Amino acid sequence: MKPKGLDRRRLLIGLSALAGGALLPSSEGILSRALAADEVTTEGGTLSGGQKTCISIIADIIIPETDTAGALGADVPAFIDMALTSWLSAEERMSFLSGLDAFIGMNAGFIGSNAEAQKSTVQSLDEALWDADHFSGFYRKLKEMTLIGYYTSEVGASVELAYDPVPGPYHEFKLSASGRSWST
């Protein structure tokens, strides 16, 4: 059994949730639910096959594979499914799923269309992100969970981002060079 405590992944999840929470009012409480999760399981998730396929396509467009793995390489769709199942409140989960279902219903050919058409559809969601339409809330949450899932994964945190636990070189400072002793 893994001991409770703050490991690197939980710290990154918390920091990402804080950063997202400052920008998005709908992410209230995600930090406490993220840090309260004892075990992460993806068995018996929330998303159906078609919903997970749609999420996979959109997440891959948001963070595509370049010289490093993209959202699919970091298994972001499974992270989103787990977040929906374990972290989001029932109200947030139902709001997200109704937005996803509305998106799939309005864009029936999205999953089977070519990559350019899919990118164009996601680009239109990006352009309307801050509008008050029904999809923007769903897409805003999807984009937030995609970024959190990617940048808290091993690929995102250690390959995509530079990791330097102690930034800067060590320079010894001789106390005799400072003159008198410091009081604080």
C-alpha positions as a LaTeX table, in Angstrom:
\begin{tabular}{lrrr}
\hline
Residue & $x$ (\AA) & $y$ (\AA) & $z$ (\AA) \\
\hline
Met1 & 0.00 & 0.00 & 0.00 \\
Lys2 & 1.37 & 3.38 & $-0.97$ \\
Pro3 & 1.82 & 5.74 & 2.00 \\
Lys4 & $-0.20$ & 8.93 & 2.01 \\
Gly5 & 1.76 & 12.09 & 1.51 \\
Leu6 & 2.72 & 14.61 & $-1.07$ \\
Asp7 & 4.60 & 13.11 & $-3.98$ \\
Arg8 & 5.65 & 14.88 & $-7.16$ \\
Arg9 & 2.56 & 13.94 & $-9.16$ \\
Arg10 & 0.16 & 15.11 & $-6.44$ \\
Leu11 & 2.10 & 18.36 & $-6.11$ \\
Leu12 & 1.89 & 18.98 & $-9.87$ \\
Ile13 & $-1.82$ & 18.14 & $-9.87$ \\
Gly14 & $-2.37$ & 20.61 & $-7.06$ \\
Leu15 & $-0.37$ & 23.37 & $-8.70$ \\
Ser16 & $-2.14$ & 22.82 & $-12.02$ \\
Ala17 & $-5.53$ & 22.88 & $-10.34$ \\
Leu18 & $-4.60$ & 26.11 & $-8.55$ \\
Ala19 & $-3.47$ & 27.72 & $-11.78$ \\
Gly20 & $-6.58$ & 26.56 & $-13.59$ \\
Gly21 & $-8.76$ & 27.60 & $-10.67$ \\
Ala22 & $-7.47$ & 31.14 & $-10.85$ \\
Leu23 & $-8.60$ & 31.40 & $-14.47$ \\
Leu24 & $-11.72$ & 29.26 & $-14.52$ \\
Pro25 & $-14.47$ & 29.71 & $-11.95$ \\
Ser26 & $-15.92$ & 26.28 & $-12.78$ \\
Ser27 & $-12.88$ & 24.50 & $-11.35$ \\
Glu28 & $-13.67$ & 25.29 & $-7.70$ \\
Gly29 & $-12.98$ & 22.34 & $-5.49$ \\
Ile30 & $-11.02$ & 20.32 & $-8.05$ \\
Leu31 & $-7.87$ & 20.76 & $-5.96$ \\
Ser32 & $-9.41$ & 19.29 & $-2.84$ \\
Arg33 & $-10.95$ & 16.41 & $-4.78$ \\
Ala34 & $-7.70$ & 15.81 & $-6.68$ \\
Leu35 & $-5.61$ & 15.69 & $-3.51$ \\
Ala36 & $-8.22$ & 13.65 & $-1.62$ \\
Ala37 & $-8.10$ & 10.81 & $-4.13$ \\
Asp38 & $-6.31$ & 7.88 & $-2.47$ \\
Glu39 & $-6.17$ & 5.59 & $-5.48$ \\
Val40 & $-6.63$ & 6.37 & $-9.13$ \\
Thr41 & $-8.51$ & 3.73 & $-11.07$ \\
Thr42 & $-9.86$ & 3.87 & $-14.60$ \\
Glu43 & $-11.94$ & 0.72 & $-14.34$ \\
Gly44 & $-15.66$ & 1.33 & $-14.71$ \\
Gly45 & $-15.16$ & 4.87 & $-15.99$ \\
Thr46 & $-17.80$ & 7.38 & $-16.91$ \\
Leu47 & $-17.30$ & 7.78 & $-20.66$ \\
Ser48 & $-18.90$ & 5.54 & $-23.28$ \\
Gly49 & $-16.88$ & 4.31 & $-26.26$ \\
Gly50 & $-18.08$ & 7.09 & $-28.59$ \\
Gln51 & $-17.55$ & 9.77 & $-25.96$ \\
Lys52 & $-14.02$ & 8.53 & $-25.25$ \\
Thr53 & $-13.21$ & 8.49 & $-28.98$ \\
Cys54 & $-14.44$ & 12.07 & $-29.33$ \\
Ile55 & $-12.43$ & 13.15 & $-26.26$ \\
Ser56 & $-9.35$ & 11.39 & $-27.69$ \\
Ile57 & $-9.62$ & 13.23 & $-31.00$ \\
Ile58 & $-10.08$ & 16.64 & $-29.36$ \\
Ala59 & $-7.28$ & 16.08 & $-26.81$ \\
Asp60 & $-4.94$ & 15.01 & $-29.62$ \\
Ile61 & $-5.74$ & 18.22 & $-31.49$ \\
Ile62 & $-5.17$ & 20.33 & $-28.34$ \\
Ile63 & $-1.77$ & 18.71 & $-27.64$ \\
Pro64 & $-0.58$ & 16.91 & $-30.78$ \\
Glu65 & 2.44 & 14.66 & $-30.98$ \\
Thr66 & 5.57 & 16.58 & $-32.00$ \\
Asp67 & 9.12 & 15.63 & $-31.07$ \\
Thr68 & 7.55 & 14.58 & $-27.75$ \\
Ala69 & 4.45 & 12.50 & $-27.12$ \\
Gly70 & 1.12 & 14.30 & $-27.33$ \\
Ala71 & $-2.05$ & 13.94 & $-25.29$ \\
Leu72 & $-2.65$ & 10.42 & $-26.56$ \\
Gly73 & 0.91 & 9.37 & $-25.72$ \\
Ala74 & 0.38 & 10.63 & $-22.17$ \\
Asp75 & $-2.95$ & 8.72 & $-21.96$ \\
Val76 & $-4.91$ & 11.92 & $-21.32$ \\
Pro77 & $-8.30$ & 10.41 & $-22.35$ \\
Ala78 & $-7.99$ & 7.83 & $-19.55$ \\
Phe79 & $-7.03$ & 10.64 & $-17.14$ \\
Ile80 & $-10.14$ & 12.63 & $-18.17$ \\
Asp81 & $-12.35$ & 9.57 & $-17.70$ \\
Met82 & $-10.82$ & 8.99 & $-14.27$ \\
Ala83 & $-11.26$ & 12.68 & $-13.35$ \\
Leu84 & $-14.92$ & 12.56 & $-14.37$ \\
Thr85 & $-15.43$ & 9.40 & $-12.33$ \\
Ser86 & $-13.40$ & 10.25 & $-9.23$ \\
Trp87 & $-12.92$ & 13.99 & $-8.87$ \\
Leu88 & $-15.75$ & 16.01 & $-10.36$ \\
Ser89 & $-18.98$ & 16.46 & $-8.46$ \\
Ala90 & $-22.10$ & 14.84 & $-9.88$ \\
Glu91 & $-23.33$ & 18.25 & $-11.06$ \\
Glu92 & $-20.04$ & 19.05 & $-12.84$ \\
Arg93 & $-19.92$ & 15.57 & $-14.36$ \\
Met94 & $-23.49$ & 15.81 & $-15.68$ \\
Ser95 & $-22.85$ & 19.30 & $-17.06$ \\
Phe96 & $-19.72$ & 18.09 & $-18.83$ \\
Leu97 & $-21.42$ & 14.98 & $-20.23$ \\
Ser98 & $-24.47$ & 16.91 & $-21.44$ \\
Gly99 & $-22.15$ & 19.39 & $-23.20$ \\
Leu100 & $-20.18$ & 16.51 & $-24.73$ \\
Asp101 & $-23.37$ & 14.79 & $-25.88$ \\
Ala102 & $-24.68$ & 18.08 & $-27.32$ \\
Phe103 & $-21.38$ & 18.55 & $-29.17$ \\
Ile104 & $-21.52$ & 15.01 & $-30.58$ \\
Gly105 & $-25.17$ & 15.49 & $-31.55$ \\
Met106 & $-24.51$ & 18.79 & $-33.36$ \\
Asn107 & $-21.35$ & 17.41 & $-35.03$ \\
Ala108 & $-22.54$ & 13.91 & $-35.90$ \\
Gly109 & $-19.81$ & 13.29 & $-38.46$ \\
Phe110 & $-16.97$ & 14.63 & $-36.30$ \\
Ile111 & $-15.53$ & 11.24 & $-35.33$ \\
Gly112 & $-15.53$ & 9.90 & $-38.88$ \\
Ser113 & $-14.43$ & 13.08 & $-40.64$ \\
Asn114 & $-10.92$ & 13.78 & $-41.88$ \\
Ala115 & $-8.25$ & 15.40 & $-39.71$ \\
Glu116 & $-8.60$ & 18.85 & $-41.33$ \\
Ala117 & $-12.35$ & 18.95 & $-40.69$ \\
Gln118 & $-11.79$ & 17.85 & $-37.08$ \\
Lys119 & $-9.15$ & 20.56 & $-36.57$ \\
Ser120 & $-11.49$ & 23.15 & $-38.07$ \\
Thr121 & $-14.28$ & 22.13 & $-35.69$ \\
Val122 & $-11.98$ & 22.31 & $-32.66$ \\
Gln123 & $-10.62$ & 25.66 & $-33.86$ \\
Ser124 & $-14.18$ & 27.01 & $-33.94$ \\
Leu125 & $-14.57$ & 25.82 & $-30.33$ \\
Asp126 & $-11.36$ & 27.68 & $-29.44$ \\
Glu127 & $-12.64$ & 30.86 & $-31.08$ \\
Ala128 & $-15.93$ & 30.64 & $-29.17$ \\
Leu129 & $-14.30$ & 29.53 & $-25.90$ \\
Trp130 & $-15.30$ & 32.59 & $-23.91$ \\
Asp131 & $-18.77$ & 32.98 & $-25.46$ \\
Ala132 & $-21.78$ & 31.99 & $-23.44$ \\
Asp133 & $-22.87$ & 29.12 & $-25.70$ \\
His134 & $-23.43$ & 25.60 & $-24.38$ \\
Phe135 & $-20.27$ & 24.09 & $-25.86$ \\
Ser136 & $-17.88$ & 26.64 & $-24.37$ \\
Gly137 & $-18.41$ & 25.36 & $-20.79$ \\
Phe138 & $-17.86$ & 21.76 & $-21.85$ \\
Tyr139 & $-14.87$ & 22.65 & $-24.01$ \\
Arg140 & $-13.31$ & 24.89 & $-21.35$ \\
Lys141 & $-13.46$ & 22.01 & $-18.84$ \\
Leu142 & $-12.15$ & 19.54 & $-21.44$ \\
Lys143 & $-9.24$ & 21.80 & $-22.27$ \\
Glu144 & $-8.46$ & 22.29 & $-18.56$ \\
Met145 & $-8.49$ & 18.54 & $-17.87$ \\
Thr146 & $-6.38$ & 17.89 & $-21.00$ \\
Leu147 & $-3.69$ & 20.31 & $-19.81$ \\
Ile148 & $-3.74$ & 19.00 & $-16.23$ \\
Gly149 & $-3.62$ & 15.40 & $-17.44$ \\
Tyr150 & $-0.77$ & 16.05 & $-19.84$ \\
Tyr151 & 1.45 & 18.19 & $-17.65$ \\
Thr152 & 1.08 & 15.91 & $-14.62$ \\
Ser153 & 1.97 & 12.84 & $-16.66$ \\
Glu154 & 5.54 & 11.57 & $-16.79$ \\
Val155 & 5.86 & 12.69 & $-20.43$ \\
Gly156 & 4.54 & 16.18 & $-19.79$ \\
Ala157 & 6.39 & 16.78 & $-16.54$ \\
Ser158 & 9.78 & 15.32 & $-17.38$ \\
Val159 & 10.12 & 15.23 & $-21.18$ \\
Glu160 & 8.08 & 18.21 & $-22.40$ \\
Leu161 & 9.01 & 20.50 & $-19.51$ \\
Ala162 & 12.53 & 21.01 & $-18.22$ \\
Tyr163 & 12.96 & 19.77 & $-14.68$ \\
Asp164 & 15.64 & 21.32 & $-12.51$ \\
Pro165 & 15.13 & 20.57 & $-8.81$ \\
Val166 & 17.71 & 23.17 & $-7.73$ \\
Pro167 & 17.90 & 25.98 & $-10.27$ \\
Gly168 & 21.13 & 27.90 & $-10.62$ \\
Pro169 & 24.70 & 27.02 & $-9.75$ \\
Tyr170 & 26.03 & 26.75 & $-6.22$ \\
His171 & 28.23 & 29.67 & $-5.15$ \\
Glu172 & 29.90 & 29.52 & $-1.79$ \\
Phe173 & 29.59 & 32.71 & 0.23 \\
Lys174 & 32.30 & 33.27 & 2.85 \\
Leu175 & 30.94 & 34.84 & 6.00 \\
Ser176 & 34.16 & 36.73 & 6.66 \\
Ala177 & 33.68 & 38.65 & 3.41 \\
Ser178 & 30.37 & 40.06 & 4.64 \\
Gly179 & 31.79 & 41.98 & 7.58 \\
Arg180 & 29.68 & 41.73 & 10.68 \\
Ser181 & 27.41 & 38.80 & 11.58 \\
Trp182 & 23.81 & 38.81 & 10.44 \\
Ser183 & 21.04 & 38.98 & 13.04 \\
Thr184 & 18.36 & 37.41 & 10.87 \\
\hline
\end{tabular}
